[in-house]
């Protein structure tokens, strides 16, 4: 995995949008060296949230997008998603 030198991402930096809304504020990021956009989709009534990452080009392991409930940041710039190898993520 290549070392990222941009501003390392934390969960607090990611925009939160309602899961059923049409408009999603997205943050431009770099994930494992690939350009993407991300946001957190939130269900207001249940408190359940998931991170959504949309890649500009197909990611070798994740495809064009991923949405996951079981995620957390182990440290700034290190995203952990259950069942997936740790990802390096930074603001683009």
N, C-alpha and C positions, 0 to 999 in steps of 0.2 A: 504494500500500500504506500502510495506517494505521500510525503509530508505536505500538508496544506499550510500556506503562510498568510492567507486572508484572515479576516476577523472570524474567530471561532464562534460557532452558533451555540446558543443555549435555548431551552424551551421558552423562556420568557420573551425572547426576541421574535418568536413565530406568531403571525397574526392568527386570531381565533375567529372563525366564522360559523354561523348556524348551519347545521348539517342539511337542513331542508331549503336553504336559501339558494337563489340563482347566482348571486354575486359573491365571489370569493376574493378577498384581498390575499395576494400571494407575495411571498418573499423570494427574490432570486437568490439561489444558493449554488454551491458547488459540492457535489457528493462524490466522493472517491475520484475526484478529478473531472467529473462530468457536470455540465450545466443542467440546472433543474429549477423548479419553483416548488415551494412548499407552503402549507398552511395546516392549522389544526381545525378539524371539523368537530363541532360540539353539539351534543343533544342537550338542550337547556334543561328539559324536564327530568332526564335520567342522570345527568351528570357524566354520561359516557362520552369520551372524546377519542379521536383517532388522528394520527398524523398522516397527511397525504403528501406524497412527493411525486411530481410530474417531470419526467426527464425530457429534455429536448431531443436527444437521440437515445436509442435503445441501450440500456445498461446491460452488461453481459450476464449478470445474475438476476436482475430484478425486472427486466423488460422496460416498458415505457412508463410504468407507474407502480406505486405501492401505496396501500392504505393499511394502517395497522393500529390496533388498540393497545397492544402490549409493547409499549416503547418507553424509554427513558434515556436521559443523557447521563452517562457515567461520569463525564467531565466535559467542560466546554469543548465542542467540536467532535465529541465521540458519541454517536447515536447507537443505542442498542435496541434492536427489535427482536422479539422472541422468535427463534428459529432461523435467524439470518446473521451472517457474519457482521461484526461491528463495522460501522461506516464512519468515515471522516466527513464532516459537514461544516461548511463555512459560508458566510455571506459573500455573494459574488460581487 
